[in-house]
Amino acid sequence: MKKIISSIIVIIGIMVWGSILIFNNNKDTKLTKVKLAEVTHSVFYAPQYVALSEGYFEQENLDIELILTPGADKVAAAVLSGDVQIGFCGPEATIYVYNSSEQDYLVTFAGLTKRDGSFLVSRKKMDNFKLDDLKGKYVIGGRKGGVPEMTFEWALKQHGIDPKKDLTIDTSVAFAAMQGAFIGGTGDFVTLFEPVALQIEKQGYGHVVASIGQLGGEVPYTAYNARKSYIKEHPKVIEGFTKAINQGLTFVKEKSNEEIANSIYKFFPDLTLNELISVVKRYKEQDTWLTTTNLTEESFNHLQEIMISAGELQTKAPFKDLVDNSFSK
């Protein structure tokens, strides 16, 4: 009997000691700090916030510091300067950098959204809106040379509307100031991302009449990039980061609007849960997100066709140089 008791005590001691070792090992695991510059803060990027809230980055030993950096040009500058390691913006920024003959240029390694995330907001309620209704009107558009504005103009051209002659598109208003300018009385229409579009509706200043994403078709709208040298020198970071984003994409694909909203709720404290659910529903219904981080050459070329149509690009940049899908497997 004493031998049995002694054996049990030894077994318990081993188990306790093992638990202590495991706890200490986990405690001592050092997360790699990664600064991430996001072009704007929007429910449009729900899979990213899911990855943050569900701990997917920590599972890959990454500690992500999210930094709001309005404007794709500003994001690219932050990555190039080394202020951040990873940028999150439209891939058009990487094309501009590549064409500037930068040796250590930016490479896109993971995608997130596959269409425009902005909505056309009218000052007046319009139940049967058509793009022809924009003729002769004043629209606050996005930054000249940015994907939101170029996609909007491309959609207009596809419907036989000349962006330069048939209406006035104001590209002088800074992205962060577009909401305020519209509320202040500027323009008949404005293009806004969520949750700002919903807030405009809630406050009674306007009404969403169209989805630019549905009008513009599939493009690699927002994606993650890093310097070519950083990707080469830190493949484990890029691999882990991509895995976390892929998990976020899987989550939004498989979960309900309510589950997604609950996961990212802390990132949008100005919204009620029901409002957030409505915005998630709006984005999910228009098939906003990629199923994996892999970017296709077809969609990348479509983006460049939009840029050429807007007069912002002369010839297409090589997909093989600017997109690295090896981490998306």
C-alpha positions in Angstrom: 0.0 0.0 0.0 2.9 2.3 0.9 4.5 1.5 -2.5 1.3 2.4 -4.3 0.9 5.7 -2.4 4.6 6.5 -3.1 4.1 5.8 -6.8 1.1 8.1 -6.9 3.0 10.9 -5.2 5.9 10.5 -7.7 3.5 10.6 -10.7 1.7 13.7 -9.3 5.1 15.3 -8.7 6.2 14.6 -12.3 2.9 16.0 -13.6 3.2 19.2 -11.6 6.8 19.7 -12.5 6.0 19.1 -16.2 3.2 21.7 -16.0 5.5 24.2 -14.4 8.1 23.7 -17.2 5.4 24.0 -19.9 4.1 27.2 -18.3 7.5 28.7 -18.0 8.4 27.8 -21.6 5.2 29.5 -22.8 5.8 32.5 -20.6 9.4 32.8 -22.0 8.3 32.6 -25.6 9.2 36.0 -27.1 6.8 37.4 -29.6 8.3 39.2 -32.6 7.2 42.8 -32.7 5.8 43.9 -36.1 4.5 47.3 -37.0 1.7 47.3 -39.5 0.5 50.5 -41.2 -3.2 50.3 -42.3 -4.5 52.7 -44.9 -7.8 53.3 -43.1 -9.8 51.9 -40.2 -12.9 50.2 -41.6 -15.1 47.1 -41.1 -14.0 46.5 -44.7 -10.9 44.9 -43.2 -12.9 42.6 -40.8 -10.6 39.5 -41.4 -7.6 41.4 -40.2 -9.4 42.5 -37.0 -10.6 38.9 -36.5 -7.0 37.7 -36.7 -6.1 40.2 -34.0 -9.0 39.5 -31.7 -8.9 35.8 -32.0 -5.2 35.6 -31.3 -4.1 34.2 -34.6 -1.0 36.4 -34.8 0.1 35.4 -31.3 -0.2 31.7 -32.4 2.4 32.6 -34.9 4.6 34.3 -32.3 3.8 37.8 -33.6 3.0 40.9 -31.7 1.2 43.3 -34.1 1.2 47.0 -33.6 -1.5 48.5 -35.8 -0.8 52.1 -37.0 -3.4 54.1 -38.9 -1.6 55.7 -41.9 -4.2 57.4 -44.1 -3.4 57.2 -47.8 -1.7 54.4 -49.8 1.1 56.8 -50.6 1.7 57.4 -46.9 1.6 53.7 -46.2 4.2 53.0 -48.9 6.4 55.8 -47.5 6.3 54.3 -44.0 7.4 50.9 -45.3 10.1 52.3 -47.4 11.5 54.4 -44.6 11.5 51.5 -42.2 9.1 53.1 -39.8 6.9 50.0 -40.2 7.7 46.5 -41.4 4.4 45.7 -43.2 2.1 48.0 -45.2 -1.6 47.4 -45.8 -3.0 49.4 -48.8 -3.9 49.1 -52.4 -1.3 47.3 -54.6 -1.2 50.4 -56.8 1.3 51.8 -54.3 3.7 49.0 -55.0 3.4 49.6 -58.7 4.2 53.3 -58.3 7.3 52.5 -56.2 8.5 49.9 -58.7 8.2 52.3 -61.5 10.2 54.9 -59.6 13.2 52.6 -60.0 13.5 51.9 -56.3 15.9 49.0 -55.9 14.5 47.6 -52.7 10.9 48.0 -53.9 7.7 46.8 -52.2 6.4 43.3 -52.8 2.8 42.2 -52.1 2.7 38.9 -50.3 -0.9 38.5 -49.2 -4.3 39.8 -50.2 -7.4 40.5 -48.2 -10.1 42.2 -50.2 -11.1 41.6 -53.8 -13.3 44.6 -54.6 -13.8 48.2 -53.7 -15.1 48.8 -50.2 -16.7 52.2 -50.7 -20.3 53.1 -51.2 -21.8 56.0 -53.1 -23.8 58.2 -50.7 -26.4 60.7 -52.0 -27.5 63.8 -50.1 -31.1 63.1 -51.2 -32.9 59.8 -50.9 -33.0 58.0 -54.3 -35.0 54.7 -54.4 -34.2 53.9 -58.0 -30.7 55.3 -58.4 -28.8 54.9 -61.8 -25.3 56.0 -62.6 -26.8 58.3 -65.2 -28.2 60.3 -62.2 -24.7 61.5 -61.6 -24.6 63.5 -64.8 -24.2 67.2 -64.0 -23.6 66.4 -60.3 -20.8 67.2 -57.9 -19.1 64.2 -56.3 -16.5 64.1 -53.6 -14.2 61.4 -54.8 -11.1 59.8 -53.3 -7.4 60.9 -53.8 -6.3 61.2 -57.4 -4.3 58.1 -58.3 -5.8 56.0 -55.5 -7.7 52.8 -56.2 -11.0 54.1 -54.8 -11.1 57.0 -57.2 -9.7 55.1 -60.1 -12.2 52.3 -59.6 -15.1 54.8 -59.4 -14.0 56.4 -62.7 -13.6 53.1 -64.4 -17.1 52.0 -63.4 -18.5 55.3 -64.8 -16.7 54.7 -68.1 -18.1 51.2 -68.3 -21.5 52.8 -68.2 -20.8 55.4 -70.9 -20.2 58.3 -68.5 -17.2 60.5 -69.0 -15.7 61.3 -65.5 -14.2 64.5 -66.8 -17.1 66.0 -68.8 -20.4 64.5 -67.5 -19.9 65.4 -63.8 -17.6 67.1 -61.4 -15.4 64.8 -59.3 -13.5 66.6 -56.5 -10.3 64.8 -55.7 -8.8 67.6 -53.6 -10.4 66.6 -50.3 -8.2 64.5 -48.0 -9.5 61.0 -47.4 -10.1 61.6 -43.7 -11.9 64.9 -44.4 -14.4 63.6 -47.0 -17.1 62.8 -44.4 -16.8 66.3 -42.8 -16.8 68.1 -46.2 -20.0 66.3 -47.2 -21.8 67.0 -43.9 -20.6 70.6 -44.2 -22.6 71.0 -47.5 -20.0 70.2 -50.2 -21.2 68.0 -53.0 -24.3 66.1 -54.1 -22.6 62.7 -53.6 -19.6 61.3 -51.7 -17.8 57.9 -51.8 -17.3 56.6 -48.3 -16.2 53.4 -46.6 -18.0 51.7 -43.7 -18.7 52.4 -40.9 -18.6 56.1 -42.0 -21.4 55.6 -44.7 -23.7 54.0 -42.0 -22.9 56.9 -39.6 -23.9 59.4 -42.4 -27.2 57.6 -42.8 -27.8 57.4 -39.1 -27.2 61.1 -38.7 -29.6 61.9 -41.5 -27.0 63.6 -43.8 -27.2 61.1 -46.7 -28.3 57.8 -48.1 -26.3 54.9 -49.6 -27.4 54.4 -53.2 -24.8 52.1 -54.7 -21.8 49.9 -54.0 -18.6 50.9 -55.8 -17.3 47.4 -55.2 -20.1 45.8 -57.2 -19.8 48.4 -60.0 -16.0 48.0 -60.2 -15.6 44.2 -60.4 -12.9 42.1 -58.8 -9.5 43.7 -58.2 -6.8 43.1 -55.6 -8.1 46.1 -53.7 -6.1 46.0 -50.5 -3.2 43.7 -49.7 -0.1 43.4 -47.5 3.3 44.4 -48.7 6.9 44.7 -47.4 10.3 45.6 -48.7 11.8 42.9 -51.0 14.8 42.7 -48.6 12.6 42.4 -45.5 10.7 39.4 -47.0 14.0 37.7 -47.9 15.5 38.3 -44.5 12.4 37.5 -42.4 10.5 34.7 -44.2 9.2 33.2 -40.9 7.5 36.5 -40.0 5.9 36.9 -43.4 4.8 33.2 -43.3 3.3 33.5 -39.8 1.6 36.8 -40.7 0.1 35.3 -43.8 -1.2 32.2 -41.9 -2.9 34.5 -39.4 -4.6 36.5 -42.1 -5.7 33.3 -43.8 -7.3 32.2 -40.6 -9.1 35.5 -40.4 -10.4 35.0 -44.0 -11.6 31.5 -43.1 -13.4 32.9 -40.1 -15.4 35.5 -42.0 -16.2 32.9 -44.7 -17.6 30.3 -42.3 -19.1 32.4 -39.4 -22.3 34.3 -39.2 -22.6 38.1 -39.4 -23.3 38.1 -35.7 -20.2 36.0 -34.8 -18.0 38.2 -37.0 -19.4 41.4 -35.4 -18.8 40.0 -31.9 -15.2 39.2 -32.8 -14.3 42.6 -34.0 -16.6 44.7 -31.8 -13.8 46.1 -29.6 -12.2 47.7 -32.7 -15.4 49.8 -33.4 -16.5 51.3 -30.1 -18.5 54.0 -31.7 -21.0 51.5 -33.2 -23.6 49.5 -31.5 -23.4 45.7 -32.0 -26.5 45.8 -34.2 -25.0 48.5 -36.4 -21.8 46.5 -36.7 -23.8 43.5 -37.7 -25.5 45.5 -40.4 -22.2 46.7 -41.8 -20.7 43.2 -41.8 -23.8 42.0 -43.6 -23.4 44.7 -46.3 -19.8 43.7 -46.9 -20.4 40.0 -46.9 -23.3 40.2 -49.3 -21.2 42.0 -51.9 -18.5 39.2 -51.7 -15.9 41.6 -50.4 -13.2 39.2 -49.1 -10.8 36.8 -50.7 -11.1 33.1 -49.6 -7.3 32.9 -49.3 -4.5 35.4 -49.4 -3.4 34.3 -52.8 -3.5 37.0 -55.5 -4.2 36.1 -59.1 -2.4 37.6 -62.1 -5.7 38.2 -63.8 -7.0 40.4 -61.0 -3.6 42.2 -60.7 -3.7 43.0 -64.4 -7.3 44.2 -64.1 -6.1 46.7 -61.5 -3.4 47.9 -63.9 -6.0 48.2 -66.6 -8.0 50.5 -64.3 -4.9 52.5 -63.6 -4.1 52.9 -67.3 -7.7 53.9 -68.0 -7.3 56.6 -65.3 -4.1 57.9 -66.9 -2.0 57.0 -63.9 0.0 54.2 -65.6 1.6 53.8 -69.0 2.6 50.2 -69.2 1.9 47.2 -66.9 4.4 46.2 -64.2 5.5 42.6 -64.0 3.3 40.4 -61.8 6.2 38.0 -61.0 8.3 40.9 -59.5 5.5 42.6 -57.5 3.5 39.6 -56.1 4.9 36.7 -54.0 2.3 34.1 -53.4 4.7 31.5 -52.0 3.5 32.3 -48.4 -0.1 31.7 -49.2 0.2 28.0 -49.6 
